[in-house]
Every structure is written in structure tokens, then in C-alpha cells.
């Protein structure tokens, strides 16, 4: 596949905020990809843009001539792209550019994108679906909202299609339950199309337990950690690190929550490790802690901080770095959760990446056209195997 021209423009994501779309013209056609945007971001993520989104758009246009006659044949050839733009664009732009390149390589070879990564891949990927939201992704309802950012469904019905159908069914059941239990519930949805509520995390988990499937929480603890305290607002309570640990340990052990993401702030490898040791039946997942960076993953493994890692390609931008992270995770038996961002587009390549790298889970919401596009793509891939 030979790149002939490269272009970029600003588009709007699901939050109606700016994100970038990159298009490449090649000898086998035009290929376009876009990047999502995160609201709850880790401080160790790469910058989404070098200086600004407009600046990155300008750079891609200006660098178009540098790509002319660049011949890409496989995944590893993305290194040539990175060598050209290194230091000139941010993570969002690099992700969109490399995604467009992968689509072009796949087209030339008559393959699906995931096959360019690993033609023998045949994982069984379960969805992680956000059904109720809080934290930075949600607004207050009745002057309250959950402190935890996400309450998650993780059905295990044997196929992607069956898992999604189960999530849809439970989401409707949850709506009915919250109408009864939350006097402020108005059927409003947050950034990720999850229900917004005034209920506490314990009340929410009690409702979700009625579904009798594995449950998860994204605590996103960095979002309410300040001055060495975890500042809960529903109800108002300041917990020091030790109090926060015991609260989480008791909550997990008493409710049987299976999946626990970012339980401590993004530099507390020891806190993660302590909880992982105390709750061996639950998967302790790093996101802000690890930010799809193999060096931070190495540190988490050395400290026994996590048993699962969130993989968000635009956290690092480089799909070569994503590959390295996945290789380290597999080698150390760390479960991989490929994840959307709160500000999404209808780009579907996340499903191909998850399948090609043989992820264990795909976290992409339950409803909303931008989320459903990824869900339907995974179902399509799975049904074709």
C-alpha cells in the first residue's frame, strides 16, 4: 500500500466536543479514521495534540508530502509513519493516522484489520457495559450523584451477541428499579449513555445484583482524591488512604463485585497491590495507573498492583506501543480490557484491535450510536469466525 496524500480535519465527538479525523489517499483508495476524547484522563497519558487540535491538523496537511511513496505492507511498518511524525503530533492524531493506515493495508491484502495484527486470533471477548454513571462523566441528580464513575455489567452468555442482548435487557430492568428507589430519577443519561442517579454506590450495586451476572465498578479514584484524602460527596465523607482501603475491601467482599478499576489514585501502586491481595477473587484493573504504557505496566507487575489493564490506544497514540503493552500483559497473565473513551465517534477499529490483540474484554458502553458501532463490529467479527 502506497500513501499518496494525507489530510486531517476537526470533527465533533459524542459530547459535541472537538476531535480529529485523518484521511489518507493511497493507491488502493481513501481511508479515514477518527480519535475519541477522554474527560477523565490520567496525568501520565500522552497529550492528545502537540499544542492544539488545529495545530495537529496543520501538521498533517504540511507533512503530506513526506508520506508520498511511503510503502506500508504490515503492522510493523507503522514504525515508518511514527519516524516521520515523531515529536510533531499528539496521541489522538497519531492514533487516527495509524488506524487509517491499517485500514489501507488490510484493504490491499483483502483482509480485515484484525487479521493484519493476528490472522489466527480467535478470542472470546466479553463486553464491559456502563449501565449507571457517576463521577466526572455525570451531572448531579437531585443535587447528588455517585462518587464512583461507572457501574458495569459483564455478562457471560457465550457469545458477543448474547452478551449485548443481556446488557440491553438489564439496562431496561435497572431503569424500572431506579424509578422506584430514586425519587430524583428522570431517565437522563450521561456522556456514555448510562443512567444518571442520586443513589449511592452501595444502593446501586444492590440493584444490579438482582441481575445475577458479574458486576464491575470504575471507581476513578483520582477524580476525588485531594490532599491525601478521598473526598466522597454522596454522602459527604473524607477518608484517608487506610479508611478508603477498608471501605473498598468490605464493599467488594460483601457484594462480590468482580471487576474493580482504578480503586486508588494514579500513583498509588502499593494501594492497588494491597487491595489485589485482600480481594483475590476480584480483578483489580489499572487505567489512570498504567495509561497504556509498557513501562508503567512493568511497574504495576513488579508491585503486583493489578490483574487487569485498560488499553486505550489514544492514551499513548502509538499502535506499536499498544502491541508492546499487550505482549507484556499476556506474558504476565494480566487480563486486557480494550476501552472506549467518554467522548466517542462512530469509528469501529477499537473492536478490530481488541480482536486482533486477543483481548479478554471490550469496554464500550451499552447503548448510543457511537458505542453500538463498536459492539456491532465485534459481533460481526465473531460471527464471521
C-alpha angles and dihedrals in degrees: 000000000000121000112224102171140003128205139169140190141179117259133171124256128213090283090053089248126133121273134157133261121193126198127191126194114213141168088266098047143281121311128190133191135171136203129231124229128228127217097185097053131172117239090230094059118110114257112270090226132020093238105332139346090251089052092054091048088054092049093052090051092047093047093051091103091054090062095050111121091005103149116210120186107161146011094274090058088074083086088075090056092048092049090057099048101030111136093007105081138034133245097270093053094045091050092051092046095049092044090055089049092052091052090053093048090050092049093051091052095043091241139121118257093250090056090060087061099042122345091192095055116130108158127164102231122192123204122242103207126193107223102163126025141203137148120057093342095063142057124228119270115204087355091301140085136171116278092220112081102221140017109202141204118210107182120189104198098142102261140046091244094051092046093053092047089052091051091050091050093049093047089060092046090051091053090056092047093051092050086062099041104034114058089192096052111123101169090256120155133214135223092294095043092255123140117268119219146166093228124115124247092256092052091048094049090049089056093047093048088069088072090064096217131114112287135201142191132207100206094181086198095181087069093069101027115110134153093000093305134103102229108208117190102184093081102004109248136141113216124188118221094271094048090047090051094052092045091054094042092053093044092051095044094045096046101032094231106184102198124044118179125192097347092169135035118285099265100044103101089157094054091053090048093049091052092045089054093046094047106037093160092061128072111240108206131199123212112140085026095058106019094195090292120136093212093055089044089054089053092049091050092048089053094041087235100146145026094192137037132205112228113204107170095205091055086077100013094212116102087199088061089048088055091050091050091050092049092052092046093051093047090054098040093248112155115238123224113186106206143198123220128241091253104055141174129204090262109133103190091104088075091052091048092049091050096043093049090044097239121189095221141018114211108198110131126256108257139017124086095261092052095040091054090064094042092051091047092055090047088051092051093047094048091052094057 
